[in-house]
Structure formats: structure tokens, C-alpha cells
């Protein structure tokens, strides 16, 4: 019986991660359309592409794990952050503010997702789902490398400007 609850917890964590990986690139693309500076826009578009790649990887891992499709999640904290980004994109604020807000919200969301993926990996190991755990580990490593590339390129996601 406990196994079923662990599986459900694992599914919820993966659904929440997929939700962000699927929705955040859409919001980042909207933000990029508003941003006037090419280098700033390129940073945002690069991050959107990286996150879309994570969504595809996670979907592939879910399909390998029992041909499962992600379900909609009831994750108010993640949805609130995404809504904050959506409102920032629609506000008539200067590009610099939008860019720093976009980076700050993206950083918070990716941190939340990383925490969920770490928990999901632990649950997968606990359940003996070692292939899924390896896929999640690879996803976490690639996300860490993507953030490192952005920092090197000058788009520090921990910027607290604005």
C-alpha cells in the first residue's frame, strides 16, 4: 500500500516539473517579443529553448516509465509564479525591469522544479525505478549546465535588479 502512495508522490513531482517545463518557455517567448535589445532577447530565447528541451526529455523519460503521459497539476505556487511572469510581460514597464523580472521569476521557478526533481529522483530510487532515476539525474545535470552557460553569457539568473 505504501508503494502506491510513493508512486503517486513521484507522479505528482514529475507532473509539476513538466508543467513548468512546458509553460515557462511560452511565457519567456512572450517576454522576448517585448524586449528590444537583441542580446537580452537572445538570452531569454536561449533559456526558453533550454527549458523546452527539458520538457521533451522529461516526456521521453515518462514514456519510458510505463508509457505515461503527464497530467495537469494542482500546484498553486508554480502557477502563481507563471502568472506573475505573464502579468509582467503585459505591463507597460521598461525593458530593463521586464528582463530582470523575467530572470528572477525564471530562477525561482527552476529552483522549485529542481527541488521537485531531486525528490522525484529519491522516490524513483526508493521504488527501484533506476532507469527513471538516471533520466532525472541527467535532466538535473543538463539544467545545471544550461544555467551555467547563461551565467557565462552574462545573464545571471540571480540578478536582483529592478
N, C-alpha and C positions, 0 to 999 in steps of 0.2 A: 504494500500500500504506500509506503514512504517513497518507493521508486517512482510511482505515478506523480506524486507531488513534486519530486525533484525534476522529472521530465517537464512538467508544466512550468516550473520556475525557469528552466532552461529555455523553453519555447518563448516565454514572455520576454526574457532578456534579449533573445535573438530578434524577436518581433520589434522590440523597441529600437534596437540598433538599426535594423533595416528601415524602420520608419524615418529615422533621421538621415540615413544614407540616401534614401530615396527623395525626401522632401527638401533637405538643405540645398542640394545643387540647384533646384528650381529657384529658390529664394536668392541664391548667390548670382545666378544668371540674371535675375531681375535687377539686382543691385548693380551688376556690371553694366547693364544698359544705361543706368543713370549716371555712372561715373564718367567724367570727362577725360581724365588723364589716362593715357594709354598704358603706362606701366602699372598704375593702380588697378585698372580694369583687367590687365593681364594676370595680376596676382590673384584677383578674385575668380577669374575664369579658370585658372590653373587649379585652384582649390576645389572649384565645382567639379572639374574633370576627375580629380583625385577621389573625391567623395563618391562620384558616380561609379568609378571603378571599384570602390569598396562595396557599393551596393550590389554590383554584378558578382563580385567574389562571394559575398555573403549568400546571395541567392544560389549560386553554384554549390556552396557548402550545404545549404539547406536541402537542395535537391539530392545531393549525395547521401544525406542523412534521412533516408526514408522518403525521398521524393516529396518533401514537404514544402508547401508554399507559405510565405509569411502571412499572418493575419493582421488586421488593423489592431493597433494597440490603444489602450486607455492609459496614456501617460501624460498627465497634465503638465508636469514640469517641462518635458520636451516640447509639447505643443505650445506652451506659454512662450518659451524662447523663440520658437519658429514664428509665432505671431508677433513678437516684439521686432523681429527682423523684417517681417512683412510690413509692419507699420513704419519702421524706419525707412524702408525703400520708398514708401508712398509719401513720406513727409517732405516738405519743400526745404530741406536743410542743405547746407553746403556739402560739397563732395568730401571734404576732409572729415567732417563729422560722420557722414554716411560710411566712409571707408573704415574709420576707427570703430564705429558701432558694429559694422559687419564683422570685422576681425574679432572684436570682443565677444559677440554672441556666438560666432562660429567656434571660437576657442572654448567657451563654456559648454556648448553642445557636444563638441568632440571629446571633451573631458568626461562628460556624463556618459557618453557612449562607450568610451574606453573602460570606464568603471564597470559598466554592464557587461562588456565583452570579457573582462577579466573574471567576473563572477560566472559568466556562462562557461568559460573555459574550465574553471574549477568544477562546476557541476558536470560538465561533459567528462572530465577525468574521473570524477566520483562515480558516474554511471557506466564507466568503461567504454565511452564513446571516444576512443583515442584518435580516430581519423578526424572527427569533428573538432576535437581539442586542437589538433595540429593545424587544421584550417583556420581556426580562430586565432591561434598564435601567429600564423602567417599574416593574417589580416591586421592584427595589432602591430606587428613589426613594420608592415608596409605603411600603415597610418603614421607611425612614429617617423619613418623616413620621409614621408610626404611633408610633415610639419617641419622637419629639419631642413628640407630643401627650401621651404618658404622662408625660414629664418635666414638662411644663407642668401636668398634672393632679396632680402630686405623687408619682407612682410612678416614682421614678428607678430604672431597671433596673441601675444601677451601685451600688446600695446594698449595703454590705458589713456588714450588721448580723447579729448572732447568733452 
